[in-house]
Amino acid sequence: IFSYLFISISESYDLQQDIYSETSGHFRDTLMNLAQGIREDGYADPAMAAQDATVLWDACQQKTGEHKNMLQMILCNKSYQQLWMIFQEFQNIAGQDLVNAINECYDGYFQELLAAIVLCVRDKPSYFAYRLYNAIHEFGFHNKTIIRILIARSEIDLLTIRQRYKERYGKSLFHDLKHFASGHYEKALLAICAGDAEDY
């Protein structure tokens, strides 16, 4: 899905040129890798997963430029099936979750992007539920993030995102939008979000 979306967007305008001119460093390299849409399809190799997990662990420990390149290459290019296996192997090797290791070892936009890739590979709806919750509760109702997610996911998996949101945070997305927004803006957001009878 990531690859398809990036290729579709790139056909509308030169996404890679904008990424190259507006970003820098390993953050830019990772975005460029994602934008090229060259992720492998449907391939899983247990032996290679163990090797890649070791590479990820080394990258979290040593943090050299070469290790950062290897880290982003694995996360951006390996198939989703392979990555799920790599994440489990990493847990076995490191004794901790890969996202926690990334958060401990890196910082800034590069860290946020790597963690987002891992979370999206695992469960996109849960990731977007997390982003919505933070946008509503942690960042003072961050309008751009809320609008972008609701519109972008409205015809893809918004129903599942709503389910994950309620499971994780105890209240529905509809409830929180209604509580923190107001006026015509509230009505527009609620119309996109929709809701079940118990959410009203």
C-alpha positions as CSV (number, residue, x, y, z in Angstrom):
1,I,0.0,0.0,0.0
2,F,2.8,2.4,0.9
3,S,4.5,1.8,-2.5
4,Y,1.3,2.2,-4.4
5,L,0.4,5.5,-2.7
6,F,3.9,6.9,-3.2
7,I,3.9,6.0,-6.9
8,S,0.5,7.5,-7.4
9,I,1.4,10.7,-5.7
10,S,4.7,10.9,-7.6
11,E,2.8,10.7,-10.9
12,S,1.0,14.0,-9.9
13,Y,4.1,16.0,-9.2
14,D,7.8,15.4,-8.6
15,L,7.6,14.2,-5.0
16,Q,11.2,13.0,-4.9
17,Q,12.5,16.4,-6.0
18,D,10.5,18.1,-3.2
19,I,11.8,15.6,-0.7
20,Y,15.4,16.1,-1.8
21,S,15.2,19.9,-1.7
22,E,13.3,20.2,1.5
23,T,14.9,17.6,3.8
24,S,18.4,16.3,4.5
25,G,20.5,13.6,6.0
26,H,19.3,10.1,6.8
27,F,15.8,11.4,7.2
28,R,15.9,12.4,3.5
29,D,17.5,9.1,2.4
30,T,14.7,7.2,4.2
31,L,11.9,9.3,2.6
32,M,13.5,9.0,-0.8
33,N,13.7,5.2,-0.4
34,L,10.0,5.0,0.5
35,A,9.1,7.4,-2.3
36,Q,10.7,5.1,-4.9
37,G,8.2,2.3,-4.0
38,I,10.6,-0.6,-4.3
39,R,9.5,-2.7,-1.4
40,E,9.8,-6.5,-2.0
41,D,6.5,-8.4,-2.3
42,G,5.3,-11.4,-0.3
43,Y,8.7,-13.0,0.5
44,A,9.7,-14.4,3.9
45,D,13.0,-16.1,4.8
46,P,13.5,-17.1,8.5
47,A,17.3,-17.4,8.2
48,M,17.5,-14.0,6.5
49,A,15.2,-12.5,9.1
50,A,17.6,-13.5,11.9
51,Q,20.5,-11.9,10.0
52,D,18.5,-8.7,9.4
53,A,17.4,-8.6,13.0
54,T,21.1,-8.7,14.1
55,V,21.9,-5.9,11.6
56,L,19.1,-3.8,13.2
57,W,20.4,-4.5,16.7
58,D,23.9,-3.5,15.6
59,A,22.5,-0.3,14.0
60,C,20.8,0.6,17.2
61,Q,24.0,0.1,19.2
62,Q,26.7,1.6,16.9
63,K,24.7,4.3,15.1
64,T,27.3,5.0,12.4
65,G,26.3,6.4,9.0
66,E,26.7,2.9,7.5
67,H,24.5,1.3,10.1
68,K,21.8,4.0,9.7
69,N,21.8,3.2,5.9
70,M,21.4,-0.5,6.6
71,L,18.6,0.2,9.1
72,Q,16.5,2.3,6.7
73,M,17.2,-0.1,3.8
74,I,15.8,-3.0,5.7
75,L,12.7,-1.1,7.0
76,C,12.0,0.4,3.6
77,N,12.8,-2.5,1.2
78,K,11.9,-5.7,2.9
79,S,8.4,-7.2,2.4
80,Y,5.8,-6.8,5.1
81,Q,5.9,-10.6,5.7
82,Q,9.7,-10.5,6.1
83,L,9.5,-7.5,8.4
84,W,7.0,-9.2,10.8
85,M,9.5,-12.0,11.1
86,I,12.4,-9.6,11.6
87,F,10.6,-7.8,14.3
88,Q,10.0,-11.0,16.2
89,E,13.7,-12.0,15.8
90,F,14.8,-8.6,17.0
91,Q,12.7,-9.1,20.2
92,N,14.4,-12.4,20.7
93,I,17.9,-11.0,20.2
94,A,17.6,-7.7,21.9
95,G,15.1,-8.5,24.6
96,Q,13.1,-5.4,23.7
97,D,10.7,-4.1,21.1
98,L,12.3,-2.5,18.0
99,V,10.3,0.7,18.4
100,N,11.6,1.1,22.0
101,A,15.1,0.5,20.8
102,I,14.8,3.1,18.0
103,N,13.4,5.6,20.4
104,E,16.3,5.1,22.8
105,C,19.0,5.1,20.2
106,Y,17.9,7.9,17.8
107,D,16.2,11.2,17.9
108,G,14.6,13.9,15.7
109,Y,12.7,13.3,12.5
110,F,14.8,10.3,11.6
111,Q,13.7,8.5,14.8
112,E,10.1,9.5,14.3
113,L,10.1,8.2,10.7
114,L,11.7,4.9,11.6
115,A,9.2,4.3,14.5
116,A,6.3,5.2,12.2
117,I,7.4,2.7,9.6
118,V,7.6,-0.1,12.2
119,L,4.2,0.8,13.7
120,C,2.5,1.0,10.3
121,V,3.9,-2.3,9.2
122,R,2.5,-3.9,12.3
123,D,-0.9,-2.4,12.3
124,K,-1.8,0.8,10.2
125,P,-5.2,1.4,11.9
126,S,-3.6,1.3,15.4
127,Y,-0.9,3.7,14.2
128,F,-3.5,6.2,12.9
129,A,-5.6,5.8,16.0
130,Y,-2.5,6.7,18.0
131,R,-1.8,9.7,15.8
132,L,-5.4,11.0,16.1
133,Y,-5.4,10.6,19.8
134,N,-2.2,12.6,20.1
135,A,-3.5,15.3,17.7
136,I,-6.6,15.7,19.8
137,H,-5.3,15.3,23.3
138,E,-1.5,16.0,23.3
139,F,-1.0,18.8,20.8
140,G,-4.0,21.0,21.5
141,F,-6.3,19.7,18.7
142,H,-3.8,19.7,15.8
143,N,-6.2,20.5,13.0
144,K,-3.9,19.6,10.0
145,T,-3.1,16.1,11.4
146,I,-6.8,15.4,12.2
147,I,-8.1,16.5,8.8
148,R,-5.3,14.8,6.9
149,I,-5.9,11.4,8.6
150,L,-9.7,11.5,8.4
151,I,-9.8,12.4,4.8
152,A,-6.9,10.2,3.6
153,R,-8.3,7.1,5.4
154,S,-12.0,7.8,5.0
155,E,-12.4,5.3,2.1
156,I,-9.7,2.9,3.2
157,D,-9.8,1.9,6.9
158,L,-11.4,4.6,8.9
159,L,-13.9,2.2,10.4
160,T,-11.1,0.0,11.7
161,I,-9.2,3.1,13.0
162,R,-12.4,4.0,14.9
163,Q,-12.5,0.5,16.4
164,R,-8.8,0.6,17.4
165,Y,-9.3,4.1,18.9
166,K,-12.1,3.0,21.1
167,E,-10.4,-0.2,22.1
168,R,-7.2,1.6,23.1
169,Y,-8.5,4.8,24.7
170,G,-11.9,3.8,26.1
171,K,-13.9,6.5,24.3
172,S,-14.9,6.7,20.7
173,L,-13.2,9.0,18.1
174,F,-16.6,10.5,17.4
175,H,-17.0,11.4,21.1
176,D,-13.6,13.1,21.3
177,L,-14.1,15.0,18.1
178,K,-17.5,16.2,19.3
179,H,-16.0,17.2,22.7
180,F,-13.0,19.2,21.4
181,A,-14.3,20.7,18.2
182,S,-17.2,23.1,17.7
183,G,-19.5,24.8,15.1
184,H,-19.4,24.0,11.4
185,Y,-15.9,22.5,11.8
186,E,-17.2,20.0,14.3
187,K,-20.1,19.0,12.0
188,A,-17.7,18.5,9.1
189,L,-15.3,16.3,11.1
190,L,-18.2,14.3,12.5
191,A,-19.7,13.8,9.1
192,I,-16.4,12.3,7.8
193,C,-15.9,10.2,11.0
194,A,-19.5,9.0,11.2
195,G,-20.2,6.9,14.2
196,D,-22.3,4.1,15.8
197,A,-25.4,4.7,17.8
198,E,-23.7,4.5,21.1
199,D,-21.2,7.2,20.1
200,Y,-23.8,9.9,19.8
